[in-house]
Amino acid sequence: MTNSLNADDADLVDTDFIDTDTVHIDRVLSTTRSVRRKLDFERPVEQQVIEDCISIATQAPVGMGGENWRFLVVRDERKKSQVAGVYQEVMHELTAARGISIKATHQALMDRMHEMPALIFVCVIGQPESSYSSNVAFFGSILPAAWSLMLALRARGIGTTWTSLLSAREAEIAGILDIPEGVMQTVMLPIAYTKDARLKPADRLAAGEVTFVDTWGSR
Ligand SMILES: Cc1cc2nc3c(=O)[nH]c(=O)nc-3n(C[C@H](O)[C@H](O)[C@H](O)COP(=O)(O)O)c2cc1C
């Protein structure tokens, strides 16, 4: 521990952790894929497990606006069906407008969304102001928590998909779930334990291809 660390930093230093756990952590970080098909729709996801994951999610960075995140876990069969119905409509509208067909994997999620043990809406109290910097701060204070939630779920064998389609029908979803005015919905994570899912790293550009040093464009 060096003298340059302040008290808060010092609390965080744990070198043993770095030696022992990076393999597992890196695996979770690089294999948290969208899981729409290989899911166990019969197996309930315990509320305590979800709340453990939410506790981890709320360790994400948060801007000066403070902890405005709220998590709405929807288990009620009727509400899930209503949400799934809206999701289907948006998907059909969107793909029709773009002249594209619905991929089999997206179709699978759509078809069985109402059977998911739970749908988690990651909500935030407030609205971003119109400026660019306000948007960066606003969404930067909620979306990292949503991603941490996906990671924490993945680490427990629970599959999810990052979905944002429902934001096109925010008012309707608010009506179904009694979400008050002034609360914004960001992503919705449909969750279920995975079943025979083989999750592997995605095919992405190598770090060297997307990283510059000192000057834009310089590698
Ligand atoms: C901003 C954003 C919005 C997304 N919205 C949806 C969505 O509404 N429904 C869905 O099934 N997937 C959605 N996805 C998931 C992508 O389709 C997914 O990342 C893509 O299928 C690649 O798969 P992977 O996550 O396993 O790499 C979204 C992803 C992002 C980043």
PDBQT file of the ligand as one rigid body, heavy atoms in Angstrom, charges set to zero:
ROOT
HETATM    1  C1  LIG A 301     -28.681  -0.790 -26.980  1.00  0.00    +0.000 C 
HETATM    2  C2  LIG A 301     -29.068  -2.229 -27.135  1.00  0.00    +0.000 A 
HETATM    3  C3  LIG A 301     -30.401  -2.549 -27.265  1.00  0.00    +0.000 A 
HETATM    4  C4  LIG A 301     -30.804  -3.883 -27.422  1.00  0.00    +0.000 A 
HETATM    5  N1  LIG A 301     -32.116  -4.186 -27.501  1.00  0.00    +0.000 NA
HETATM    6  C5  LIG A 301     -32.490  -5.469 -27.646  1.00  0.00    +0.000 A 
HETATM    7  C6  LIG A 301     -33.856  -5.809 -27.669  1.00  0.00    +0.000 A 
HETATM    8  O1  LIG A 301     -34.734  -4.972 -27.516  1.00  0.00    +0.000 OA
HETATM    9  N2  LIG A 301     -34.181  -7.114 -27.815  1.00  0.00    +0.000 N 
HETATM   10  C7  LIG A 301     -33.231  -8.099 -27.935  1.00  0.00    +0.000 A 
HETATM   11  O2  LIG A 301     -33.595  -9.261 -28.068  1.00  0.00    +0.000 OA
HETATM   12  N3  LIG A 301     -31.924  -7.795 -27.891  1.00  0.00    +0.000 NA
HETATM   13  C8  LIG A 301     -31.531  -6.513 -27.736  1.00  0.00    +0.000 A 
HETATM   14  N4  LIG A 301     -30.211  -6.207 -27.630  1.00  0.00    +0.000 N 
HETATM   15  C9  LIG A 301     -29.256  -7.302 -27.629  1.00  0.00    +0.000 C 
HETATM   16  C10 LIG A 301     -28.517  -7.381 -28.916  1.00  0.00    +0.000 C 
HETATM   17  O3  LIG A 301     -29.401  -7.795 -29.899  1.00  0.00    +0.000 OA
HETATM   18  C11 LIG A 301     -27.387  -8.362 -28.659  1.00  0.00    +0.000 C 
HETATM   19  O4  LIG A 301     -26.390  -7.688 -27.997  1.00  0.00    +0.000 OA
HETATM   20  C12 LIG A 301     -26.934  -9.027 -29.898  1.00  0.00    +0.000 C 
HETATM   21  O5  LIG A 301     -27.876 -10.030 -30.135  1.00  0.00    +0.000 OA
HETATM   22  C13 LIG A 301     -25.523  -9.617 -29.776  1.00  0.00    +0.000 C 
HETATM   23  O6  LIG A 301     -25.545 -10.706 -28.937  1.00  0.00    +0.000 OA
HETATM   24  P1  LIG A 301     -24.634 -10.776 -27.638  1.00  0.00    +0.000 P 
HETATM   25  O7  LIG A 301     -25.232  -9.835 -26.635  1.00  0.00    +0.000 OA
HETATM   26  O8  LIG A 301     -24.717 -12.175 -27.204  1.00  0.00    +0.000 OA
HETATM   27  O9  LIG A 301     -23.249 -10.371 -28.036  1.00  0.00    +0.000 OA
HETATM   28  C14 LIG A 301     -29.819  -4.907 -27.456  1.00  0.00    +0.000 A 
HETATM   29  C15 LIG A 301     -28.468  -4.577 -27.283  1.00  0.00    +0.000 A 
HETATM   30  C16 LIG A 301     -28.096  -3.264 -27.116  1.00  0.00    +0.000 A 
HETATM   31  C17 LIG A 301     -26.648  -2.930 -26.912  1.00  0.00    +0.000 C 
ENDROOT
TORSDOF 0
